[in-house]
Amino acid sequence: MAEAKGVAEAERVAKHIILAKFKEEVSAEEIQQLIKGYANLVNLIPPMKSFRWGTDAGVENLTEGYTHVFESTFETTQGIAEYVAHPAHIEYSNLLAPALEKVLAMDYQSNIVQL
């Protein structure tokens, strides 16, 4: 059983999730440039392993006004802390923040459910 636990531990990752609503005056082109800048942080910040994003698919209508989701993956929550403090992240955040009407951030360590 120790081997199965080791596999489960290896599958755990840390996630940094951002829910965002852009200000109405921010154009679609500006949003695309900001998303490209966010995605490029993977190339600049070693602990950041991947980046994905999407917009509300409208299935449950529980978004509370948020329109975009950004998901970054790290090996550990310590990697998230390094990312947040990294100069490239700080510089990018200073570009993104003024374009947002509202934002919600959450970090978590994924858990595997063993049935």
N, C-alpha and C positions, 0 to 999 in steps of 0.2 A: 504494500500500500504506500510505502514511502516514495516509490517511483511516481505513482499517480499524483501525490501531493507536489512533488518537484515539478511535474509537467504543469499543474495548475498554477503554481507560483510563477513559472516562467511566462505564462500567458497573461499575467496581470500587468496592466499598464496604468499610467496616470494620465488623466484627461484634463484639459483646460477648455472650458466651454464658455463662449460669449454669445448672448442673445442681444441683438441690436435692432434699433429702429433709426434709420437715417432721417435727418431733417428734410422737410419737403423741398427746400431750395437746393439740395444736393442733387446734381444731375446723375442720370444713369451712367454716363461716361466717368464721372468722378468716382462713383461707387465702384465701378469696375477697376479703376486705377488703384483705389484703396485696397480692394481685395487682392489684386496682384502684388501690392506692397506687403500685405499680410502674408501671402503665400511665400514670398521671397525670404521671409525670416527663417524658413527651414534651411536655406543656404548660408545664413549668417550666424545662427545660434545653434551650436552643436547639440545641446540636450533636446532640442525640438526635432522629433523624428518624422512627423507628418502633419499635414494641414488639410482639412476639408471644410467646405462651406456649402450652404444651401439657403433657399428661401422657403417660407411657409407653404406647405402643400395644401393647406386649407381643409384638412380632413375633420379635425375635431373643433376647430374654432375656439381654441383655448390659449391663444397667443398673447393676450393682453396688450396687443399693439406691436409686439416685436415682429419684425419682418425677415430678419436674417439670423442665421446661426453659423458660428465659426467654431470648429473643433480642432484642437491641437493635441497631439499625442507625445508623451514623454515616457521614459522608462520608470521614473520615480517622481514623487512630489518634490523632492529636492531639485530635480531637473526643472520643474516649473518655477521654483524659487530663483534658480539661476537665470532662466529665461526672463522673468519679470524684471530682474535687476540689470540685465544686459543692455548696454548702450544702444544697440540697434533696436531693441524693443521699446525703450524709452523714447527714442527719436520717432519711431513709427506711431506710438501711442499719442504723441503730441500732434501728429497729422490727423489721426483717426478721431480722437475725442471731440474736436470742434464740429465734426460732421454728423455727430450722433445726437438725436433727440433724447433717447434713453438707452441704457445699457445695463445688462445683468451678467455677472461673471460667477462661475463656479468651477472649483477644482475638486477632483476626486480620484481616489485610487480604485480601480475596477476590482470587483470581486467575482469569483467564479462560484456558481451554485452547483454543488455536487448533489445529485438526486440518487 
